[in-house]
Amino acid sequence: METLQEDNQKILKEARAERESLLKEARKTGAELVDQAKKDAQVEAQKILTQAQEAIENEKRAAVNELKNQVAVIAMDIAEKVVLKELDNKDQQLKLVDTLLKDADLK
């Protein structure tokens, strides 16, 4: 009977040690999985941030180009109206041509 109790105690002790070993390994594996998930999330977040910054930069460039185009069109419209007003009569046309010829560098 005593031997049976000793055997039971020995088996119980081994089972506890095995359980502790398994729990320790499970905690270690769990911590490793959490660490890897954090690293993966950081990499993905950085990737998304970089893509967002590139998209913002592209939109900014497109907006600036569109604005430049609109300013050019407006400037051309204004210049056309000014030139048409300046050239209302023949005397103004001749005066403009003379001025442009004087300003031109004809070397």
Secondary structure, 3 states (H helix, E strand, C coil): CHHHHHHHHHHHHHHHHHHHHHHHHHHHHHHHHHHHHHHHHHHHHHHHHHHHHHHHHHHHHHHHHHHHHHHHHHHHHHHHHHHHHHCCCHHHHHHHHHHHHHHCCCC
